[in-house]
Amino acid sequence: MTYRVVWFKRDLRVWDHAPLAEAARLGPVLCLYVLEPAMWRQPDTARQHLGFIQESLKDLQDELKRLGGRLQLAVGDAVEVLDRLHRQAPFFELLSHEETGNAASFERDRRVKQWCAAHALPWREFRQFGVVRGLRERKHWVRQWEQLTHAEQALAPALQAAELPRFTDPWPSADELGLDAHEPPERQRGGRARGLEVLQSFLSERSASYRGGISSPLSAPTACSRLSPYLTWGCLSLREVVQATRHRLDDPALPGRQRQGLEGFMSRLHWHCHFIQKLETEPSIEHHNMHPGYEGLREHDHNPAHLQALMEGRTGWPLVDACVAMLRETGWINFRMRAMLVSVAAYPLWLHWRPVGEWLARQFIDYEPGIHWSQLQMQSGTTGINTTRVYNPVKQAQDHDPHGHFVRRWLPALQRVPDTWLLQPWLMPPELQARCGVVVGVDIAAPLVDLEQATRAAKERVYALRTDPAVAAVQASIVKRHGSRNRSAENLSKPRKLESFAQASLDF
């Protein structure tokens, strides 16, 4: 039998799935998903990611069955699975979407390409996001992004399933894969059906709160689109989300607040791909500073006690610790709070972005490597081309949780702290602590460092590097590779606009 294999990875859908549509047009198809134990041993994987994928695969199986196809689930190394399948019944071609993943998936894809070459087997990869493989500079990137998002969506095709014996690989549990025992009980659930519900509720109602609502951790859970995990794992395609948003914006009766919200959302969809392109262009930024002049800035000063306190929500700054508590329960916090967490880690705690990034990757249900690592570096000040941004956790609380509703929800001990002292409870006099029944250092954590002094010292060290002539000399080449050129026909983002977590964060 002549058939083709469609390899599903982070594209768990049938709608607007170009490899599936192309393979179906040409004949019988075997749809394959490979669970790779080696990939799940990477430090950026988590039990919640596995759970979301399993829920999404259930939807995918049902969708393929309705189209006349079926999904083959296999366990093992991708090359070994493909080889086993090819020896059982040689296939004609491998089709998949391009993936801009972590270093392990990048190496896996290299080995798959070598295997295909050794067997004279074509492997066709299709663009999924507005990311251009082989791009060296950004001169025409915006135009290419618009061409991709304006193109027709691939319809869900009728399928002729390749009739082959099925593998009976036992599906390993999260425990067998060695994943951490914790899974956020309130995380978003996977699957295309849920993704479409979230998209519809955002376009029809929730987008009215997007402008002005996405910064505060109080309003963000409903004001943000909450589409990020469905794009990360491919339950929805970027193109269908962009086109659905454009269609909504074309409605002349659209209320003004919703129009403003959706215009802001469109800008962030653009920035989503802009940041993934950075990792595609330079995969080494997952492990090395984007600007080589910053190598060694923090690496030799690693403080494991500071990292552990951050991960356990014991920094002593209420808004920081409340955000960590929310992450543990939901797998999600909004963009500004993500920026604040990384800023606190990078400056007053003086932690290197890599271990902090590994921890946060496990915490975020919407972890997207292409966005994650470049933003960790940007917020830590190691790109060499971005303005230094330092988020003061006390000021952030004053701006976005002035009455303490958020911190009291996630840190119950703070319910006993008077409003006057809520943002800086460590300043409470000892006699007041005793009367309130909350002792700093016992019931709530004391700050690990003096915030003002530690932040000032950190900024001075970063600034000293930025002004070093040898470091400054490299900036032009980095801008050429990674700098945005944001002049688009639809004004998706302003020209020369500074990049920030607010613009680029996947959580929208």
N, C-alpha and C positions, 0 to 999 in steps of 0.2 A: 504494500500500500504506500502510495506517495502522500505524505502528510507534512505539515509544518508544526513546529512547537512555538507557542506563545508563552513566554516566561514572564509571569507576574512577579513584581517586586514591591515597590512602593506606589502601586497603581491599581488598587483593589476595586475595580469597577468594570463595567462593560460599555458604558456610555462614554463617548469621546475618547475611545481607546484605539488609537491609530494602528498599533500592531495587530490587535485582534481583528479590526475591520479589514485590514489588508490581507491577513492570512485567510480569513473567511471568504474573501473574494476569489482566492486562488485554489481553494479546495478544502479537504479535511484538515481539522485542527485538533491538536492536543494542547489543552490549557494546563500549565504547570506552575505550581507554587512549591518552592523548596524551603523548608525550615532548616537552617544551617546552624548546628550547635556551636561551631567555632565563632560565628558572628555574635551569638548571644553571650559569649564569654568576654566580649569587649567591655571596657569600663563605662561606656555610655548607654548601656542597655538596662532595661528595668522590667519588672514583672508587669507593670501597668501597660507597657508597650506591647508585650505579648498578648495580654488580655484584649487590648483594642484591636490588634491584628486578627485574633481568633474570631471576634465578633464581626469584623469586616469580611473575613473569609466566608463566614456563614451566609451573609448577604450575597457575596460573589457567587458562591455555589448555587444558590437559589436562582440568581439572575441567569447564570449560564445554562442551568437546566431548562428554564423557560425558553431560551433561545435554541435549544436542541443540542447543547454541548454539555461538557462536564469538566470538573476541575480535578486534576490529579495532584494530590498532596504527597510530597516526598520529603524524607528526612535524610540529611547528610551533606557532605561537601557538594557544592553546585556542579563542579566539574565531574565528580564521580557519579552524580545522579544523571547528568546528561550522557555520560559515557555508557552507563548501564542501560539507559533508555535506547541509545543508538545501537548498542549491540543486540538488544532485544528486537528492535524493528527500526532500521535506519530511517531517519527523517531527512527531509530535503532542505530545510532552512530553519534557522532560529530567529525569532522576532521578539523585541522587547522595547521598552522605553529606556532612554538614557537615564542614568542615575548619578546624581552628585551626592555621594554619601561620605561615610567616614573612610579612613585609610584602609580598613579591612575590606570594605566593599570595593574600593578602588583596586586593591590587589586581587581580589576575587575576580573582578571583571577582566583584569589583565590575563589571568590564567584561563578564563573562559575563551577569550579571544585567541590565545595560543592553541587551545584545544580545537577550536573551530578551524583554525588555519591548518593544523596537522591533519584534519579530516576533510579538508577541502570543502568545508561547510559554510555557506554564507550566514553571517549574523548581521541583521539589519536592526539598527537602533533608531528610535524616533524621538523627537523633542517632546517633552512633556511640559516644561516650564519655559519662560522666556530666557533660557540659558543657551549660549552659543558655544559649542565644543570647538576648541582650537582657537578661540578668540585671543588676540594678543593685546588689543587696546580697545577703548570704548567709543571710538569715533561714531560708529553707526549703530550702536547697540539699541538705542531707544527705538529707532525705526524698525529694527528686527523684532523687538518686543511687540510693537504694534501690529506688525504683519502677522505674527503668530496668533495674537489674541483676536484679530479680526477674521481670521480664516474660519471656514465652516467647521462645525463640530462633526466628528465621525459618529455616525449613527450606530446604535447597537445592532449588530448584524445577525441574520439567521445563520446558524452554525451547522456544519456537518462534522460530527465528532469522529475522530480517528478511533476506530474500534480496535483497541489493544488491551492486553491483559493489564489489570490495575496493579500498582504497587500496593503492598500491605504494610508499609512502614509504620511502626508504632509511634504515635505522636507523643513526644516527651512532655512531661509536666514542667512547670516553672521551677520546681524544686530540683528535678533531674538536670535542668539546664544551669543550675547553680545561681539562679537569680535571687536577689534579696527578698526576704519574706514579706516586706511591706508593699501593699498596694493601696493607693488612695481610695477610700470607700466612696467618695463623692465625685470621682473622675467622670469625664464624659465617656459615653459608650460609643463603640465603633459601629461602622456599617453605613452604606450609602443611604438607606432609608432615613436614618437619624440625621445624616448630613444634609439631606434635602429639606428636612423639617427645620433645621437650624437656619439654613439659607433663606427659606421662605419667611420665617418669623422675623429675620433681620431685615429683609428687603421690604416687607409689608408694614412692620411696626417699629422694631427696636432701633432702626437706624436713626429715628428722630432724636435719640439721646446720644448718638455717637459723638457729635461735636460737644465738647464740654463734659461728657460723661465717662470718657475712657481713661482719664488720668487718675481719678480717685478709686482706691480699692473698694469703696462702698458701692459706687454705681457701675463700675467697669464690668462686673460679671454679667450684666444684662445689656449694657450699652455697647460693649465690644461685640463684634460679629460672632465670635466663638467658632469660627469656621476653620481655624488653624489646624486642628488635628485631622480634619477631613481632607485638607489639602496635603498635609504632611504624608499621610498614608495613602493618598490617592483615591479616596472614596468619591471625591468630587474632582473634576479637572479645573485647573486654573482658568482655562478658556471659558468654560461654561459659567463660572462664577463672574468673570469679567463681563461676559455678554449678557448675563442675567441682570447685572448691575446697570450696564448701559441701557438695557431695555427699560428698566424701571426709571432711569433718569430721563428717558425720552417721553415719559408721561407728562403732558402739560399740566395735569391736575395734581401733580406730586406736591405735597405741602413743603413749604420752604425749609423747615428744619430737617426734614428727611432728605431733601435735595442737598443741603449742606453736608449732612452726615455721609451720604453716599459719595459725594465728590471727594471728601477726605478719605473714605475707604478705598476709592479707586487709586488714589495716590499711594496708599500703602501696599496695594496689590502690585504696583509697579516696583516699589522698593523691595518687596519680597524677593523678586527675581534678581534685582540689582545685587543683593547681598549673596545669593546663592552663586551668582556668576563669579564672585571673588574666590570662592573655594574651588570652583571648576577651573579657573584660570591658574590658581596657585594652590594646589592641594597641601603643600607643606604648612600653610598657616593653621592647620589643625594642631600642629605640635610646636611650631617655631614662630617667633615674632614676625609679623609682616615686615617690619623694618628691622633689618639685621643689626642696626646700631643699638637696639634695645635688648639684645641678648645679654643675659646676666643681670638685668636690672633688679629682678626680684627673686630669681631662682635660688640664690645662695642664702637668702634670708628666710627660708620657709619656716613658718611657725605652726607645727601640727596642732598645738593647743588652740590657736586662734581658728584654724580650719574646723576643728571638731566642735568648738563652741558655736561657730556659724551654722554648721549643719544641724546642730541640735537646738538651734533657736535660743542660745544663751549669750548673745552679744551684750545684753543689757540695754539696748536701744529698743523701746517697745515696738515701734513700727517695723523694724527689721525682724524681730523675733515673731511678731504676729504674722508677717508674710511667710516665714518659714513654716509656721503652724498651718496656715492656709494651704501651702503647697503640699504638706503631708496629707491633708484631707482631700484635696481636690485635684492635684496635679496641674494646677494653673494659677497664675497671678497675672495682673495686667502689665503692660509694657513699662510704665513708669516705676512700678515696684520692682520689676526685674532689673531695670537700670540702677535703682538704688541699691539692691543687693550686691550687684557686681561692683558698684562704686565703693561701698563700704568694705567689701573684701579687698579691693585693689589699693585703696588709699589708707584709711586709718588702720586697717588690719594688715596691710602690706603683704597680701597673698598673691602668688602667681596665678594667672588666669587659667592655667591648664587644670590643676586639681579642682578648682572652683567650678570650671566648666564641666568636668566629668560629673561632679555631684549634681549640678543643675540639669544636665542632660537627662539624668535619671529621674529628676523631679518633674520635668516638663512632659506632659502627655503629647505635646506638639513639637517635640524636639526635632529640629531640622538642621542637620550638620552645616549646610551651606550658610545659613543665617547665624547659627549659634556661635561658631568659632570666630568669625570676623567681628561679630558684635562684642564678644567677650574681650577681644583685643582692643576694639575701639573704645569701649568703656574703661579699659585698664590703661589706656594711653600709650599703647605700643605699636600703633599703626604708623605713627610719624606724620600723618597727613590730616588728622582730625583734631578739632579743638578739644582741649582737655575739659572734661565734664566731671564735676565732683558733686554728688548729691548728698546734702546734709540730712540725715535721717530725722533730726528734730524739726528742721524747717519743712521737710516733706510732710511730717505729721501735722504741723500747723496749717499747711496749705490744703491737705487732702483728707485729714481726719481730725479737724479741730476740736470736736466734741468727744473724741475717743471712742466712738461707736465700734470702729473696726478693731482697735487693739483690745478693747474689753471683750469683744466677741471671741477672739482667738486666744487671748491670755486671761483666763478667768480671774487670776489673782489681782489683776488691775481693777477689777470691779470694786475693790475695797480702797482704792487710792483716790483721794479727792481730786476734783478737776484741776485745781491749781497746780498740782504736782504730776499730773498724768503723763505729760510729755517727757519729763525729766525726773522720774520718781527717785532716782538716786540722790537727789538734793533734799529730800524730805528730812527734817530733823528727826533724830532717833526717837524722841518722845512721841512724835506724831506717828511714826512707824508702829510703835508699840500700841498706841490707841487704835490704829486702823487694823491691826492684826496682820500686817504685811511687812516683813523685814527684808530689806534689800540685801542680796547675797544669800538669802535663805529661801524666801517665798518667790522672789523674782531675782533675776540675775543683775549683778552690778556691771557697769560698762568695763569691757576688757582693757581699754586704753582711754586716755584723755582725748576726746574727739577732736577738739580744736588743735591741740598741739600735734597729735599724730597726723592729722590731715595736712597741716601746714608743712611738716617735715617731708611728707610724701610728695606733695606738690612741688616742693623745692627740688627734690631729686629728679623728678620727671622733667621739670622745666630746664634743669641744668643740661640734660641730654638734648632736649629739643633745640637749645640754642648753641649746641656744639657744632662748629662749622662742618666737621666730617659727617655728622649725623644729618644735618640740614641738606648736604649735597646730594643725598640719596633720594630726597623727597620727590623730585621731579619724575623719576622713573616709576615710583610707586603710584603717583597720580595718573600717569599714562596707562598703567595696567588696571588700576582699580577705581580711579576717580569717576564720578558721575558726570554725564553730559545730558542734562535733563531739559532739553527744549523739544517738546513734543506737540503734535498737532492738537491734542486734546488737553494740553496743559496739565498733564497728570501730576507734575511736580514742578516747582519753581526752578528756574535756572540758578545754578550755583548755590542751591539750598544746602545748608549744612546737614550732614547725615547725623542721625541720632537714633536711639532706641525708639523714640516716639514715632519716627517715620518708618523704620525698617522692621520693627518687631513683628514676628510671625503671628502674634496673638491678635493683631489688628484692633 
